[in-house]
Amino acid sequence: MTDSASPNFGPARHDLAGIRVLLLDDQPENLHLRSVILRQNGYDVLASSSIDEAIRYFDQTDIAVLDYHLGAGEFGTEAAALLRRRRPHIPIIILSATLERSFGGVEDMHLLKGFSSINDLLSALKLLAEKRNGAPMVMDARDFFYSRIAQAIGADVLVQIFDDRGTWLYCNDLASNYLRHAREWFPGRCIFDEIPELLRGWQEVLLSVPRTRVTYIDRTRRGLLTVDRTEDEEVTWSVLAFPITLHDSRTGVVLTARTLTATM
């Protein structure tokens, strides 16, 4: 995990007192840093550098934070499986640098190194602390990866990410609200099947951008993606489609849109 993103550690959280977090990491500097920060934020920390050491803390653990790649050919998922068998309701967070798999088996949440900050870990711990007796949460590494891209683009921009066949991989809140579906509805669906209005021109754009790696800019169309919306009649959109390397090394397309002007 990259901990350089200006974390706001803040004062110790007294409402979190007594929540014991098992930290497993074979890198002493990472283990020490996370331990200090979590203690500053009100957690009790059970620090361990090996699976054998972690096992000794299982019965004391309220939430586990396990590094995926450990030394000596060990993996945090092995500890996760052991912990889940012994104490099925303990939330588990896996820290990993890989995008090659979707976590969410015995793990409850996956945070991606290189994109997650220490604040992401603190937010995840707070959420799991509040729901540690409830159903497991699943966070796909790919969704986290694409959400970071959307955040970098801007919170005031409609953002959608597709593969080279027009299949949604990600849709941010603004875009999903505009298209009137929950965010969870989009991944895995083909936009050309779901919004046939795109056959009026956008299908060619979305298919050609990944192939040609050419960026497309459009400030002439009325309404976003030519979807008929009465409230858009006096709105001019700036729409941008540009190529991106996806989690599996294919080329996809990011489609963004923002309002330029509104005629009064």
N, C-alpha and C positions, 0 to 999 in steps of 0.2 A: 504494500500500500504506500502511496506517495503522501507524505505528511507535510508537504511544503506549501499547501494552499491556504496560507494565512488563517489558521484555525482560530476560532473565538472560543477559547477554553472556558472562560467565565468562572465564577465562583462555584464552590462545591454545591451540589444539589442535595439538600437534606431530605427531599422527598424520595430520593433514590437510595438512601442509606439502608444497608442490609442486603442489597441485591449483589449477589456474588457472581462475578464474571470470570469464567475460565478462559485464559489466554494461552494458546499453544502456538509457539513459533520457535524454530531452531536458530534464528538469528538473534543473538543477545541484545544488539542495539535496538532492534525493532521491538523486542519483548519489553525492554526497559522503558522505551519511549511511550508505548501504548499503556503500559502499567501506570506510569506517572500521570498521564493525561486522564485516564479513567478514574484514578483515585482523586484527582483534582475536581472531577465532575461528580463525585459522590458515590462511586461504586467501590465495592470490595473486590480486590483482584486476586485471582488464583493463578499465578504465573507458572508456566511449565514449558520446558524446552524439548520434550520428547513425549511420545504417546504413552509410554509406561508411566512417566511422571504425571501426565494428565489424568490417567485412569484413577490415580490415588485421590483426585479431587472430584471425581464424578458425583459422589453422594453429597457434596457441599455446593454443587453448581446450580445457579439459577438460569444463566445464559452462557453459552459457549461461543467463543470467537476463535476459529481454527484456521491456521494458515494451510493452504492446499499443498504446496510443495515443501516438504520437510527433508532433512538430510537422511542419509543412509537408506534411500529408496522408500521412505515412508511418506504417506499422504494424509492430510487432515481429514479426508473423507473416511479413512479407516477408523480414526478416532470418533468421527461422527456416527458411524454405524454401530460402534460399540456403545457409545453413550445413548443412542436411540433405543437400543435393545434393553439397556439397564434402566433408563429413565425416559420413557417415550414422550413426555410432555415438555422436555427441556428445549427451548428454542436454540437453534444452531445457526451461526453465521460462518460462511466459508469465505476466506480472502484468497483470491486467485488472480493470476496474470493471464489466464487463458480464456479465449472466446470459443473454444472448440466444443464445448458441451453446454447443455442447459442444466444448471443446478436446480435443485428442488425435489430431490429424491428424499433422502433422510435429512437433507439440509433444508432450513427454512428460508434462508436468504443468502444471496451471493453478492459480494462487493468486489468490484474489479480493480485490481492494482493498476496504477497509472492513470486512472480516471476518478477513483474514489479519493476523497480527502478524509482527514481525521474527523471532520464535521459530519461526513456521511456516516461514519461508524457510530458517532455519538447519536445521530438521529435514528439510526437503525436500532441501536440498543434501547433508546427511549421507547420506540414503538413496540419492540418486542417485550420490553419490561411491562408495558401496559397490557399486552395481550399474551403474556407468557403462558396463561392457562387456556388459551383459545386454540383455534385451528391453525395449522401451519400456514405461513405465507410463502409464496414462491416468487422469486424474482429471476427472470431469465437474463443471463449475462448480455444477450444481444439487445434486449430492450433497454438495459442500463446504458449500454454503449451508444445506442442511437439517441437516447434522451440527453446524453451529454452533448452530442452534436447539436441537437435542437436548442439546448440552453445557450450554447455558444453563438448561435444564429440570432437569438433574441426572443424575449418573452412576448413581444408584440407582433410576432410574425407567425402566420400559419405555416406549419412545417409538416410535410409528408415525405416518407422515404420508401422507395420501391426497388424491387430487383429489376433485372433486365426484361422481365415478362409482364411488368405492371402489377406484381403482387405486393400488397402493402407489407412493409416490415415495421413501420412506425408511423404514428400520427399523433401530433401533440394536442393539447387540450383545445387550443383555439381552432385548429382545423377540424377536430372531431365535433366540436360544438357547431361549427359552421355547416358541416355535412350531416348533423343531426343523428349521430350515433355515438355510443360510448366508445372510449378509446380501445377497450378490449375487443370490440367488434371488428376492427380493421385487420390486424395481422393475419396473414394467410389467405385473405380474400383478394381476388383480382379486380382492380378498379374498372376494367373494361366490361366486366360482367355486371358489376354492381351499379355503375353509373354509365349507362349506354349513351348518354348525351355527349360523352367524350369522343365518340366516333366522328364528331363534327370538326376534328382537328387535333385534339390533344393526344389521341392515341399515337399518332405518328411522332409527336414530340417526345413522349415518354419512352417510346421504343428506340428512337434514334439517338437520344443523348447517351445512353450507356454504350451503344455500339460505336458511335463516332467520337465520343468524349468531347463533344462540342456543347458549350453553354448556350441556352436559349433564354432570351429576354423578351417579354411581351408587355407593352403598356397600352395596347390598343383595344383589348377585349373588354366588353361590359360584363361585369360579374365574374366571379372566380370559377375557373374551369368550365365556363359556359353553362354552369348550372343555373337554371332560371330561378331568380330570387327577386321578388318585388322590391324588397328593401335595398337592392343593389342598383336600382335603375339610375341613380345619380352618383354612383361611386365608381371611381377609376382605380383599378388594381394594378400594381406592379408585380408581375409574376416572373419568377426566375427558376429555371430548371438546369441543374448542373450535375456532372458525373461525380461519383464517389466510390471509393473502394469499400466493399461490404465486409462484414465479419468473416466471410468465407473466401475472401480474395477476389470474388467476382466484381464486376463493375455494375453499380446501380445508379439511381438518380435521386437527387434531393429536389423536391418541388416546394418552393416557398412563395408566399404571397403577402403583400401588405397594401393597405389603402394609401393611395397617393393624394387624391383630392376628393372632396365631396362638394357638388354644386348645390348651392343654397337656393 
